[in-house]
């Protein structure tokens, strides 16, 4: 029957174990560094980072806002108002906590599930939704797929659809900063699937030799689209791939923002001492890979349920409640505020003008080539005939 999965077990994810195995509950044995457990208690092997109340609340509020953006983006795509969507439910902690651990003038090379990095750097919410809607007045002039974001004004480099292809670029930019003698550090995000590409290995090899001030964060979310971790690598972990290139490496609980912050902050500090780091953030994609995906065809519901108990928002909320920083009223007010702000951003962004089709030929070269001139003329001619 169409849409039904054939009987039989699927490939096991995350270390070759089936049945929805989540290693976060056995973090010590799995070599995964933690600060808090699923109930927000300080039971991990990493010390609680020295973050004040306002910073902790800002961290949680940004995670909630990013979750709310994801929920709205999914509805907008399903209703036909946004053409494509890349969900990030369950993956909020990694990029938000890591971004907070880096300085404002550091450079970030994004993956495609990281809207919080731009918001933390000061991008307006309407700017993000203008990008989702493909509007003319966003930094990329409406030319990129939704959620493929970036802004050079904020030192945030967008990812490319070629997974992992930008990892050497981050490494090379860090090398350039080292040659210049400035204090800039570099952070790059990528998924577990990117470690199967040659660019990852080239960058790690270069980093091990020349020691540029770069931190590599591999978001191991269990699945590279439909490929489980067990079919992605024979290595026990993705972090240990750094051993082959003499790059410092560790595993961290990617659903624990305190652990991610602590690991990323330490890695950033060490980068100044010529020690690049590879951090494997063990997390899980609770939703679809993209709006063109159906995860029910390749993973079991029990797996999702087990990982859902380690939802980073739930854990962080419980942690804040235990510290006396948070309660039901603050939670309700936060979601109300996020909904209101998103409503306003959607209304404003959707009303913005679309780009002129002819503009797609701009900015490719400093001066238009004769080939692009011919292509532009052909497009405009076709559009005129179709009008």
C-alpha positions in Angstrom: 0.0 0.0 0.0 1.3 3.5 -0.9 2.9 5.3 2.0 3.3 2.2 4.2 6.6 0.9 5.3 7.5 -2.6 4.4 7.7 -5.0 7.3 11.1 -5.8 8.9 13.5 -3.8 11.0 15.1 -0.7 9.8 18.8 0.0 10.2 19.7 0.9 13.8 20.6 4.5 14.5 23.2 5.9 16.8 25.8 3.2 17.6 24.0 0.3 15.9 21.3 -0.2 18.5 17.6 -0.5 17.5 14.5 0.0 19.5 14.7 3.8 19.9 17.9 3.8 21.9 18.8 7.2 23.3 22.3 7.4 24.7 21.7 10.5 26.7 20.3 8.5 29.6 23.6 6.6 29.7 25.8 9.5 29.0 28.8 8.5 31.1 29.2 5.1 29.4 28.6 6.7 26.0 31.3 9.4 26.8 28.8 12.2 26.4 29.4 15.3 28.6 26.4 16.7 30.5 25.5 19.3 33.0 21.8 18.5 33.6 19.6 15.3 33.2 16.2 15.0 31.7 14.6 16.6 34.8 16.9 19.6 34.8 18.9 18.3 37.8 22.7 19.0 38.1 23.8 15.4 37.7 26.2 15.6 34.8 30.0 15.4 34.8 30.4 19.0 33.6 30.2 21.8 36.1 27.4 24.2 35.9 28.6 27.2 33.7 28.8 30.6 35.4 25.9 32.2 33.7 23.8 34.9 35.5 20.0 34.8 35.7 19.4 37.1 32.8 21.6 35.2 30.5 20.0 31.9 31.4 16.6 33.3 30.8 17.7 34.8 27.5 19.0 31.4 26.4 15.7 29.7 27.2 13.6 32.5 25.6 15.6 32.2 22.4 15.1 28.4 22.3 11.3 28.9 22.7 11.3 31.6 20.0 13.1 29.3 17.6 10.7 26.5 18.3 7.8 28.9 17.7 9.3 30.0 14.4 9.6 26.4 13.4 6.0 25.7 14.2 4.8 28.7 12.2 7.1 28.0 9.3 5.7 24.5 9.0 2.1 25.8 8.9 3.1 28.5 6.3 4.7 25.9 4.1 1.8 23.5 4.4 -0.6 26.3 3.5 1.4 27.2 0.4 2.6 30.6 1.6 6.3 29.4 2.0 7.6 27.1 -0.7 9.9 24.9 1.4 10.7 24.3 5.1 13.6 22.7 7.0 12.3 21.9 10.5 14.6 22.3 13.5 12.4 20.9 16.4 14.6 19.4 19.0 17.8 20.9 17.7 17.5 24.4 19.3 20.1 24.0 22.0 23.2 23.3 20.0 23.4 26.4 17.8 21.9 28.8 20.3 24.1 27.8 23.2 27.2 27.7 21.0 26.5 31.1 19.5 26.2 32.6 23.0 29.6 31.1 23.9 31.3 33.0 21.1 32.1 36.7 20.9 30.1 39.1 18.7 33.0 39.7 16.3 33.7 36.0 15.8 32.5 34.5 12.6 29.9 31.7 12.3 29.4 29.4 9.4 25.8 28.3 9.6 24.0 25.0 8.9 20.4 25.3 7.7 18.6 24.8 11.0 20.1 27.8 12.9 17.9 30.9 13.0 18.8 31.6 16.6 22.4 32.5 15.6 21.1 35.4 13.5 18.6 36.5 16.2 21.3 36.5 18.9 23.5 38.6 16.7 20.8 41.2 16.3 18.8 40.3 13.2 15.2 41.4 13.3 12.6 38.7 13.3 11.0 40.3 10.2 14.3 39.8 8.4 14.1 36.0 8.9 10.5 35.8 7.7 11.4 38.0 4.7 14.0 35.4 3.8 11.4 32.6 4.3 9.0 34.4 1.9 11.8 35.1 -0.6 11.3 38.9 -0.5 13.5 41.4 -2.2 14.6 43.4 0.8 16.3 40.6 2.8 20.1 40.2 2.7 20.0 37.7 -0.1 17.4 39.5 -2.1 14.9 36.6 -2.2 17.3 34.3 -4.1 17.7 31.4 -1.6 15.6 28.6 -0.3 13.8 29.3 3.0 16.0 28.8 6.1 19.3 29.1 4.1 20.1 32.3 6.0 23.1 34.5 6.7 24.2 38.1 7.0 27.7 39.3 6.5 26.9 42.5 8.6 26.5 40.1 11.6 29.6 37.9 10.7 27.3 35.0 9.9 28.1 33.1 6.7 25.2 31.1 5.1 25.4 27.4 4.5 25.2 26.0 1.0 22.8 23.2 -0.1 25.9 21.1 -0.7 26.2 19.6 2.7 29.6 20.2 4.4 31.1 22.0 1.4 31.8 25.1 3.5 33.8 23.4 6.3 37.1 24.1 4.5 36.0 27.7 4.0 35.6 28.2 7.7 39.0 26.6 8.3 40.6 28.8 5.6 39.0 31.9 7.0 40.4 31.0 10.5 43.8 30.5 9.0 43.6 33.9 7.3 42.8 35.5 10.7 45.7 33.7 12.3 48.1 35.0 9.6 46.8 38.5 10.1 47.4 38.2 13.8 43.9 39.3 14.9 41.9 37.7 17.7 38.9 36.5 15.7 37.7 32.9 16.2 35.5 30.9 13.9 32.6 28.5 14.5 31.1 26.1 12.0 28.1 23.8 12.2 27.4 20.8 10.1 25.5 17.5 10.4 26.7 13.9 10.9 26.2 13.3 7.2 28.8 15.9 6.3 31.5 13.8 7.9 31.3 11.4 5.0 32.3 14.1 2.6 35.9 14.8 1.6 35.6 18.5 2.5 35.3 17.5 6.2 38.4 15.4 6.1 40.4 18.0 4.2 39.4 20.7 6.7 40.3 18.5 9.8 43.6 17.5 8.3 44.5 21.2 7.6 43.3 22.2 11.1 45.5 19.5 12.8 48.6 20.7 10.9 48.2 24.5 11.0 46.1 25.0 14.1 43.7 27.8 12.9 41.4 29.2 15.6 38.3 27.3 14.5 35.7 25.1 16.4 33.9 22.4 14.4 30.5 21.4 15.8 29.0 18.2 14.3 25.3 18.0 15.1 24.8 14.3 15.3 21.0 14.2 15.1 20.8 10.4 14.4 19.8 10.6 10.8 21.4 12.0 7.6 18.0 12.4 5.9 17.1 8.7 5.8 20.6 7.3 6.6 21.1 6.2 10.2 24.3 6.9 12.0 25.1 3.1 12.0 25.2 3.2 8.2 27.1 6.5 8.1 30.3 5.4 9.8 32.0 2.4 11.4 33.6 4.6 14.0 32.1 4.4 17.5 31.7 8.2 17.5 31.9 11.1 15.1 34.1 13.0 17.6 36.9 10.4 17.4 37.4 11.2 13.8 39.4 14.1 15.1 42.0 11.7 16.4 43.2 10.8 12.9 44.1 14.5 12.4 45.4 15.4 15.9 42.4 17.6 16.5 41.1 17.9 20.0 37.6 16.3 20.2 34.8 15.5 22.6 31.2 14.4 22.7 28.6 16.6 24.4 24.8 16.3 25.1 23.4 18.4 22.3 20.0 18.6 24.1 21.7 20.2 27.2 22.3 23.9 26.4 24.5 24.3 29.5 26.8 21.5 28.4 26.9 22.8 24.8 27.8 26.3 26.2 30.5 25.0 28.5 32.1 22.8 25.7 31.9 25.6 23.1 33.2 28.2 25.5 36.2 26.1 26.4 36.9 25.3 22.8 36.8 29.0 21.9 39.2 29.8 24.7 41.6 27.0 23.6 41.4 28.2 20.0 43.5 31.2 21.0 46.2 28.8 22.1 46.3 27.2 18.7 44.0 24.2 19.5 41.1 23.7 17.1 38.3 21.5 18.4 35.8 19.0 17.0 32.7 18.8 19.2 30.1 16.1 18.5 26.8 17.4 19.8 24.6 14.3 20.3 21.0 15.4 19.6 17.9 14.3 17.7 15.7 15.7 14.9 12.2 15.3 16.4 10.5 16.4 13.2 10.8 16.0 9.5 14.1 16.4 7.7 12.4 18.8 5.3 8.9 19.5 4.2 9.5 16.9 1.4 10.3 14.2 3.9 8.3 11.5 5.7 10.3 10.1 8.7 7.6 7.5 9.4 8.9 5.6 6.4 12.4 5.0 8.0 12.3 5.3 11.8 10.1 3.9 14.5 7.8 5.9 16.7 9.4 4.4 19.8 12.7 6.0 18.9 11.1 9.5 18.6 9.2 9.0 21.9 12.4 8.1 23.8 14.3 11.1 22.5 11.3 13.4 23.1 11.8 12.8 26.9 15.1 14.7 26.4 13.6 17.7 24.6 16.0 20.6 25.3 13.1 23.0 26.0 11.6 20.8 28.6 14.9 20.2 30.3 15.9 23.8 30.4 12.5 24.9 31.7 12.8 22.4 34.5 16.3 23.6 35.3 15.1 27.2 35.5 12.2 26.2 37.7 14.5 24.4 40.1 16.6 27.6 40.4 13.5 29.7 41.1 13.9 31.7 37.9 10.8 30.5 36.0 7.2 29.5 36.5 3.9 28.9 34.7 3.1 32.6 34.3 6.4 33.4 32.7 6.0 30.4 30.4 2.6 31.4 29.3 3.7 35.0 28.8 6.7 33.9 26.8 4.7 31.9 24.3 2.1 34.6 24.0 4.9 37.2 23.3 6.5 34.8 20.7 3.2 34.3 18.9 2.5 38.0 18.8 5.9 38.9 17.5 5.8 36.2 14.9 2.3 37.3 13.8 3.7 40.9 13.3 6.8 39.7 11.4 4.8 37.4 9.1 2.4 40.3 8.3 5.1 42.7 7.6 7.4 40.3 5.6 4.6 38.9 3.5 3.7 42.4 2.4 7.2 43.1 1.1 7.8 43.1 -2.7 9.1 40.1 -4.5 12.3 40.4 -6.4 12.3 41.3 -10.1 13.1 38.1 -12.0 15.9 39.9 -13.9 17.7 40.5 -10.6 18.8 36.9 -10.4 21.6 37.8 -12.8 22.9 40.5 -10.6 25.8 40.1 -8.2 27.3 37.0 -9.9 30.2 39.0 -11.3 31.3 42.6 -10.7 30.5 43.3 -14.3 27.8 41.4 -16.3 29.3 38.9 -18.8 28.0 38.5 -22.3 26.7 35.0 -21.5 24.6 36.4 -18.6 23.4 39.2 -20.8 22.1 36.7 -23.3 20.5 34.5 -20.6 18.8 37.6 -19.1 17.5 38.7 -22.4 16.1 35.2 -23.1 14.3 35.1 -19.7 12.8 38.6 -20.1 11.6 37.6 -23.6 10.0 34.4 -22.4 8.3 36.3 -19.6 7.0 39.0 -22.0 5.5 36.3 -24.3 3.8 34.5 -21.3 2.3 37.7 -19.9 
